[in-house]
Amino acid sequence: MPEPHNDFIFSIIGEEFGLVGCTVVIGLFLILIFQGLNVAAKAKDKYGRLLAWVFVDGELLQKKLAQEGLVEKFYDYGYDYTYSELIINADKEARVENRGIYSQN
């Protein structure tokens, strides 16, 4: 490597430790991904539904659905809802502006 930087850490590990080092790094990433998926698969509410906040292009999908008037209500089942206020405000905005299911048509 002509000039190593922290952006090229994988290539530096590859140069210094070879195939074994690259395999270890990839293995650690796979473990991290599978552990995250395992935790996500177990995150269910009392009705067995999967609980997750979904972000698409950096925007909260549940908020976007409420903003467009495509969902009726945010139900609070007593869990820690990090983004509940955003979703409730988006739903109120959709009601005021008669979007989606709140339209007069």
C-alpha positions as CSV (number, residue, x, y, z in Angstrom):
1,M,0.0,0.0,0.0
2,P,1.5,3.3,-1.0
3,E,-0.1,5.3,1.9
4,P,-2.2,3.4,4.4
5,H,-5.2,5.2,5.9
6,N,-8.0,4.1,8.2
7,D,-10.4,4.0,5.2
8,F,-8.4,1.1,3.8
9,I,-8.2,-1.0,7.0
10,F,-9.3,-4.2,5.3
11,S,-6.6,-3.9,2.7
12,I,-4.0,-3.2,5.4
13,I,-5.1,-6.2,7.3
14,G,-4.9,-8.2,4.1
15,E,-1.4,-7.0,3.4
16,E,-0.1,-7.6,7.0
17,F,-1.9,-10.8,7.8
18,G,-2.9,-12.3,4.4
19,L,-5.8,-14.6,3.8
20,V,-6.1,-15.6,7.4
21,G,-6.5,-11.9,8.5
22,C,-9.1,-11.2,5.8
23,T,-11.0,-14.4,6.7
24,V,-11.1,-13.4,10.4
25,V,-12.4,-9.9,9.6
26,I,-15.1,-11.3,7.3
27,G,-16.0,-13.9,9.8
28,L,-16.4,-11.3,12.6
29,F,-18.7,-9.3,10.3
30,L,-20.8,-12.4,9.6
31,I,-21.0,-13.1,13.3
32,L,-22.2,-9.5,13.9
33,I,-24.8,-9.7,11.2
34,F,-26.2,-13.1,12.3
35,Q,-26.3,-12.0,15.9
36,G,-28.2,-8.9,14.9
37,L,-30.6,-10.9,12.8
38,N,-31.1,-13.4,15.7
39,V,-32.0,-10.5,18.1
40,A,-34.3,-9.0,15.5
41,A,-36.1,-12.3,15.0
42,K,-36.8,-12.6,18.7
43,A,-38.2,-9.0,19.0
44,K,-41.9,-9.7,19.0
45,D,-44.8,-8.2,20.7
46,K,-47.4,-10.1,22.8
47,Y,-49.3,-11.0,19.6
48,G,-46.2,-12.6,18.0
49,R,-45.7,-9.7,15.5
50,L,-42.2,-8.7,14.6
51,L,-41.2,-5.3,16.1
52,A,-38.9,-3.1,14.0
53,W,-38.3,0.4,12.9
54,V,-37.9,0.4,9.2
55,F,-35.7,3.1,7.5
56,V,-35.7,3.5,3.7
57,D,-33.1,6.0,2.3
58,G,-32.7,7.4,5.8
59,E,-36.4,8.1,6.3
60,L,-38.6,6.3,8.9
61,L,-41.1,4.2,6.8
62,Q,-43.8,4.2,9.6
63,K,-43.7,8.0,9.7
64,K,-43.9,8.2,5.9
65,L,-47.0,5.9,5.8
66,A,-48.7,8.0,8.5
67,Q,-47.8,11.2,6.7
68,E,-49.4,10.0,3.5
69,G,-52.5,8.9,5.4
70,L,-52.0,5.2,4.6
71,V,-52.4,4.0,8.2
72,E,-55.2,4.8,10.6
73,K,-53.6,4.9,14.0
74,F,-50.6,4.4,16.2
75,Y,-51.4,1.9,18.9
76,D,-49.4,2.1,22.1
77,Y,-49.0,-1.3,23.8
78,G,-46.8,0.0,26.5
79,Y,-43.4,-0.6,24.9
80,D,-40.6,1.8,24.4
81,Y,-41.5,3.6,21.2
82,T,-38.6,5.8,20.3
83,Y,-40.4,7.4,17.3
84,S,-44.0,7.4,18.5
85,E,-44.2,11.2,18.7
86,L,-43.1,11.5,15.1
87,I,-45.6,9.0,13.9
88,I,-48.5,10.5,15.9
89,N,-47.7,14.0,14.6
90,A,-47.4,12.7,11.0
91,D,-50.9,11.1,11.4
92,K,-52.3,14.4,12.7
93,E,-50.8,16.2,9.7
94,A,-52.4,13.7,7.3
95,R,-55.8,14.2,9.0
96,V,-55.6,18.0,8.8
97,E,-54.6,17.9,5.2
98,N,-57.1,15.2,4.3
99,R,-54.5,12.8,2.8
100,G,-55.0,9.1,2.0
101,I,-57.7,7.4,4.1
102,Y,-58.7,10.8,5.6
103,S,-59.6,12.3,2.2
104,Q,-63.1,13.3,1.4
105,N,-63.3,11.2,-1.8
